[in-house]
Structures are given as C-alpha cells and as structure tokens.
C-alpha cells in the first residue's frame, strides 16, 4: 500500500498545480494523499473529484518552540472550521508581509517591482516566498541561476533573508485540534536538534495535543533514523505518519511512500481506511 501525507503544490512552494499533483499521485499508485501546503488551504479549492484515491485534507503550519522554527502537519482537518480558517488567514498575512519586506529590501539594492511582478505571475491565492523572488531575478537576467539568487540576495544572512514571527507550537496544535484534525510533527530530524532536545520537543508537542510523528520524510532517511523516530513514537504512545515532502521531481522526493515504513507503530491513517 502506498500513501503520502506530506506534499506541496504551486499554492505554496511546490512546482505542480493541484490537479497535476493528483495525477502524479495516481500514476505512482498512491491510495491516500494529503496536500499540505505551507500555511494555506488554497489548493483544496482547485481539486477535482477523483475516485482513484482518497484525499485527506491537510496543511503544514509554521510555528516556534524554544526559539526553533518547526513545522506541524494538520491532517484530516475540517476545511470549513472557523478557528482554522481564521488562523490560516493570519499565517498567509504574515507570509505576505514578509514578502513585501523582502521586496522593499531588494528595491534598495536597485531591483524594484519584484513583488508586483511575482504576484502577476503566480496569481492572488499563492503566498509569495523567496523562490518566487529568485525566479524573477533570474528572468530579469540579474542572476544566472536560482542558486545564484539565493547566494547573492536571498539565502541565510543575505539582504532578502527576512524572518517571520510565527505563533507558538501549542497555539498551532490548538488550531488543528479545534478543526478535528490530527497534529503531526513534521520531519523531526530536520531541525538538527540533539537527541535530548528533540525528546523535549516531542514531550512539549505531545502535551500540547500532538498525536503523531512523521517517522519517514521523502527518501532522505536511513534505518537508524527510522528506528530512532519509531522508538520516540512508541515511547509517547503516538501514531506514525509518512510523507514524501514532494515539491518537485527529484531523485530524493517522489510522490508516494510505502506504508510499511511505519514499522510496528500505529499508522496515523488507520482511522481513515
């Protein structure tokens, strides 16, 4: 069985439009899929009904714990829940203000009008991010590649590296719980925490109402990582989730994951089968 509870579309920072991602998932034999765009539910307004797979409504929300930015997936959320939709509007507004700050900073470096140009290209629904600014710089010939755009203007420590003030972990989990969804800690190893600090994060997440850990993310895992995360999942009586974290076609991230990756843990999707 193949499932995927962590994917992205053009509504955030993915390369495929929502309906194209659905087709790709079907082609990969995926039976259950969640689109978890960053801080937006916009993709769900564009999804066609498709009997070939089951769609689990989802989102990836940004938050802060102990000074560290972490991501929490909300799976099987109620898309019409007033608490969640209001929170998502706040998140989208935070991202848009960040984009306008990036635009203002780059304008001072002689590159004006980037925000407007990017907005015209992607439409009104998508939250603009640094890749969108990089793309416009590339199209203008300011840089010769997306990587150069980040190296010169948008990467860590550069003029376009603008931080966003995200809500606290417990608040984000509350939003998901209010929408009758399952809060999942996304890619726990990506935060580069020590094992003891990661365990403290899992404790805080669990106490806040988090109910699952993402034990496998894309193809960037090994047996040691799987064993560690499965162990944490069992230690706290939580469920296990898996996802490709698909953004674009690449050797390390194709849509679909084998269900067996959860091992002996309780799969997060058991209640949806």
N, C-alpha and C positions, 0 to 999 in steps of 0.2 A: 504494500500500500504506500502511495506517495501523497504527502501533504505539504503544505507550505503556509506558515502563519507569520511571515515577515517578508513583504515585498513592497516595492515602490514604483510609482508611475510618474508621468510628467506633471502631475498635480503637486509633487514636491521636487525631489531631485533625481527621479528616475528618467530613463530615456524613452520608455514606451508609453503610449496613450493607454488609458484603462482597458479599452476593448481589445487592444493588441496584446496586452499582458494576459488577458483571459485566454486568448487563442494560443498563446505560447504555453500557458499552463496546461491546457487541454492536450496540446501536442506532446507535452512531457509526461502525460499520464497522471497528472495531479487530480486527486479526488476532492480535496478540500483546500480552499485557498482564502487567505486574508490579505487584503491590500492595506498596508499600514503606513501610509504616507506621513511625513513629518508634520505634526501639529495641524493637520487638516483632514476633513472627511470629504473633500470636494470630489474625489474620484467616484464616489457612490452615486452621484447624480448622472454619471455617464455610462454606467454599467448596463449592458443588455442582459435580459434574462437568458440563462443558458442552462439547460437541463443536464449538461455533460459533467458539471462539477458543482459542488456546494460552496457558496460564498459565505464566509464568516466575517461580518463587519468588524473592521479594526482600525487602529490608529497607533502611531508612535509619538509619544509625548515627551518633550524635553523637560527636565527638572534638575534640581540641585540637592545633593546630600553631602553634608560635611565639606562644603566648598568644591565638590566634584560634580561636573555636569554628567548626569546619567539619563538613560532613555528607558521609558516604561511603555510596553505594548498594552493596549486595551483591546482584548479580544471578545467577540460576540457582544459588542456594545449595542445599545439601543440608539440608533441614529437620530431619533427624534427626541431624545431625552433633553430637557431644558437645561439641566445643570451642565451636561457635557457640551451641548452646542454653544452655550454662553462661554464656557471655558475655552473652547476651540477658537471662538471669535477673539478672545483675549490673546491667545497664543499667536494667531495669524496677525493680529495688530502689532504684537511685539516683533515678529519677523519683518513686517513691512517697515516699521520704524528703523529697524537695524539696516534694512536695505537702503533707506533714504539717507542714513548716516554714512554708509559706505559711499553712496553717490556723491554726497557733499564733500567727503574727504578726497575722492578721486578728482572731483571738479577742481579742487585747489591745486592739483597736480597737472591741470591742463586738459583733463578728459571729462568734459561736461556732457550732460544729457544722457548718461548711461542708463539711468533708472527708466526714463521715458521710453528709450529705445528698446530696452529689455521687456518692459511692460507691453509694448505694442506687439512684440514677437510671441510672448507666452500667453497673453490674454489676461483677463481680470481676475480669474479664480486662483491662479498659482501664486504662492508666496515666493518672492524672489530671493535667491541665495547667491553666494559667491560664484558658483559655476555659471550663473546667468551673466554676471558682470564679466567673467573671464571670456565667455563666448562673444560678447560684444567687442571687447578689446581685441580679440582675435580677428573678428570680422572687419574691424577698422584698420587692421594692419599694425596696431600698436605693439603687438607681440606676435611671435611666430607659432606659438602653441598654447594650449590651455595650461600646461605645466609652467611655461614662462610667465603667464599671467599671475599664477599663484606665487612663483618665485620672486617676482618683482613688486606685485601690488596687493595680493590677496591672502597670502599664506601667513602662518604664525609670525607675529611680530611686525608684519608689514602694515602699510597705511590702511588697507582695507580689512584688517583683522579686527572686526568690531564684536565685542562681547554682548550677549543678550542677557538680561536679568530674568532668569527663569524662576518659576514657583518652586516651592519646597517639595520634596519627594512625597511626603504624606498628603499634601493637598492634591497632587496629581492622582494618587491612588484613590483618594476620596471621589474624584470626578468619575473614575472608571467604575468604582463600586456603585455609585449613585445611578449609573446608566445600566446597571445589572450586568456589567462585563467582568471579565477576569483580568486582573492586573498581572502582567508578566515582566520580570526584569530582563531587559534585552541584553544580549551579548555581554554577560558579566565579566568576561576576561578582557574586554576591550578597554576597560578603564585603567588597566595596568596598576591595579592595587596589589599590595602584598596579600598573602593568603589570610592573614589575621584581619586586615582592614576589609577585605572582601566579605569575610564572615560577618563582620559588624554591619556592613551594608545589607546583607541578606537578613540579619536579625531585624534591622530597622524597617526593611521592606515588608517582612512578614508581619511585624507588629502593627504596621500601618494598614494592613489588609491585603498585601500582595499574596497571590496564591500560586504562582508558578515561576520557574526559572527557564530561560532559554538555554538548553544544555548543548545544542549544536547550532552554529550560525554559519551558513554558507558551506564551503568546503575547506574553510580555514580552521580546522580542528585536528587533533590527534587523539589517540587512545588515552593518553594521560589527562588531557583536558576534559575529555568526555567523562572519565572516571571521577575526576575531581568534582565536576558540576553535578553529576548524577548523585554523588555522595552528599553534597550540600542539599540537594533537592530532597533526598530521603531523610536527612538529619532533621529537617524542619517540617516534615510532613507535607511538602508542597508537591505540585504537579510539574511535569516536564513538558516544555514546548520546543519546537524545532522550526527553523525557517532559513531560507536561502539568503535573506537580506538582499534580494535581487534589485539592482539598479540599472544595469546594462549588461549586454552579453560580454562575458569574460570567462577565462578558464576556471576561476575560483568561485563563481556565483551563477549557477543556472537555476531556473525555477524548479522547485520540487525537491523534497528530501524524503529519504526512506524512513518510514515510521519506526523501524527497528532501532533507530538511533537513540530512542529514549531508554533503551535497555529495560531494566526491571522497574523503572519509575512509572508512576501513574501518568498516562498521557493526558494533556490538557483537553484534548478533543473527545475524550470518552463520553462526555455528556451530550455531544452534538451528533454522534453517529446514529 
